[in-house]
Amino acid sequence: MLRKIAILCIIVLNGCSDRYRYTCQDFDHFQDPECQRPRCLFTQTCPDYLVAPVLEKQIEPVQQPSGPQTKR
């Protein structure tokens, strides 16, 4: 039984590999024609959209007006 579990684990782990959701996220494909502008603009898969630093893409919090508000 232990041998069957070990073989199953080896088979499952053998299927694991690094994959990218979009082709243009892979550094090896940055120069591909589908990753160059203007072609990538339509699908928004340009490398600068996909691998941009997270801090540049943060949404600023909305400022709530201060002071009492009255309903009319």
Secondary structure, DSSP 8 states (H G I E B T S, - for coil): -HHHHHHHHHHHHHT-----SSGGGSGGGTTSGGGSTTHHHHHT--HHHHSS-GGGG---------S-----
